[in-house]
């Protein structure tokens, strides 16, 4: 009888309706039942800033992979205009490979919707953010990735940013991009690392 009672109580808890994000997140944090957490995740994402809460939760240590995967699945279905895309991009900075891969998966599902954020970083003054944006392009790899890297390389003056882009160009560059890559040797004249990276990329492009 006790088992039946517990089952009924769990069913009631899973079907509970939450009136606010705070109420839903409190219930989420209070349970260790995976099935109940899954149900509450579906409710949390319906609230304003619910997506932000879920992405922050993925950052916690020792989060069960089943819960993280559920969160990623729910976030991927969000309206791109409401999804916390910059927070998702930040997941790619983490050391946890599993969480990074979840971030990549979510960004891929948003497709062209992430272009605004990448362009925003690529044209910004923060060198580290430009490098990060290039890495996102490499990980997500949508159709405009090559064009965006070419546009960056045409004017980029920071050697670290440029060489990060060259590294990815070795994978997606085309024969017609070789003159642009060669021009980097003049822009960064005397830098042995540049010559090595450019020559390596050109060799890869030529196959």
N, C-alpha and C positions, 0 to 999 in steps of 0.2 A: 504493500500500500504506500509505503514511504517513497518508493521509486516512482509510482504513478503521480503522487502529489508533486514531487520534484519536477517531473516532466511537464505537468500542467503549469506550474509556476514559471518554468523556463519559457513555455510557449507564450504566456501572458507578457513576460518581460520582452520577448522578441517582437511582439506586435504592439508594444507600447508606442504611443504617439508623443513626440517631443515638441514642446511649444517654443523652444529657443535653442540656439547653438550651445549655450552654457549648460542647459539641461541635458542635451544629447551627449556632449563631451564628458560630462560628469558620469553619466551612465556608462559610457564607453570605457572610461578609466577605472570604473568600479568592477568591471567583469573580466574574468579570465577565460570565459567560454568563447571559442573561436566562432561558433555559429552566431552567437549573440553579437559579437563584435562586428561580424559581417553585416548583420541587419542594421546595426547602429551606424556603420560607415555609410550605408545607403541613405540614412536619414541626415547625417551630418552634412553631406555634400549639398543638400538642398538649401542650407542656410547661407546667408552672406558671410563670407570669410571661412566657410566650412572647409573649402579646399586648402586654404592656408594652414588650418589646424592639422589636416591630414598629412600635408607635406612635412610640416614640422615634426609630426609624430614619427615619420619614417626616419628622421635624423637621430632618433633616440637609439641608444645602444641596446642590444639584446631584443630588438623587436622581432617577433616571430615572422619568418619569411611568408607564411600563408597570409598574415595580416597585411604585410607590405605589398604583396602581390594583389590582394583585393583592393587596397587603396589605389595602386597604380591603375588597375582596371577601371575603377570608378572615376578617377581623375581624367583618364583618357577620353571618357565619354562626355566630359564637361563642354559647355560652350566655350570656344577659345577666348572669347571676349571676357569671360568670367574666370577662367582658369588662372592659377598663380604661376604663369609661365616662367617669370624670372626666378622664382623660388625653385622651380623644377630644374632650371638650368644650373642653379647653384649645387644641385645634387651631383653634378658631374665633377665638382671640385673635391668630393669626398674620397677618402682612401678605401672605403668599403666598395669593393667591385660589384657586389650584388646590387647595392642601392644605385650605384652609377649606371648600371645596365637598365635598371627600372626607369631612371631618369631619361636615358636615351630612348627607351621604348615609348615613353609618354610623349616626348618631343616629336618622334617620328609620326605618331598618331595625329599630332596637331598639324603636321605638314607645313604648308606655306604660311600658316598663322604665326610661326616663330620668326619669319624673316625680319619683321619689324625690329625685334629685339636684337637679332644678330647685327643688322645694319646699324642700330643704335650704338652697339659696342664697337663695331668696326670703325666708325667715324669719330668716336670719342677720343678724348685726350689721354685717357688712362691706358698705358701700354699693356698692363696685365689683363685688362678687360678685352683689349684687341686680340691678345694671344688666346684668351679664353674663347672668344667668339670664333676664332679660326679652328680651335679644337672642336667646338660644337659643330661647325660645318663639316669637319672630317668625320665626326661620329654619326651625325644625322644624314649627311650626304644627300641632299635633294638636288633637283635638276640645275638650280642656279649656283651651286657651290663653286664651280670653276669660274664662272663669270665674276662672282663676288671676290674671289681671291685675286683674279687678274686686275680688277679695279683697285684693289688694295695695293698690289705690288707696283702699280704704275706710279704711285706717289709716296709709298711708305719710306720713312727715313730712319726708323728704328731697326737696327740690325736683328735684334731678337725676334721682333714681330715678323719682319720680312723672311727670316730663315724658317720660322714656324710655318709660314705660308708656302715656302718653297718645298718643305718636306711633304706637304699634302699635294702640291702640284706634281710631285713625282709620281703620285698615284692616279691623278685625274687629269693631268695636263695633256695637251695635244701638240703635235709637231709645230703648229703655227705659233705656239707660245714660247718656243725656244729663244727667239730674238729678245723677248722681254726678260727672260731669265738671264740671258747673257749680259744684258744691260746692267744687271745688278752688280756685276763684277766691277764696273766703272763707278757706279754709285757708292759702293763700299770698297773703293780701291785700297789695296794693301792688306785686306782682311783675308787671310789664308782660309779661314773657316767658310767664308762666303764662296770662294772658288771651289772648295771641296764639295759643299752642299749643292751648289748650282750644277757642277759637272755631274754629280751623282744623280740629280733629278733629271738632267737631260739624257743621261744614259738610260734611265728607267723609261722615260717617255719614248725614246727611240726603240726600246725593246731589244 
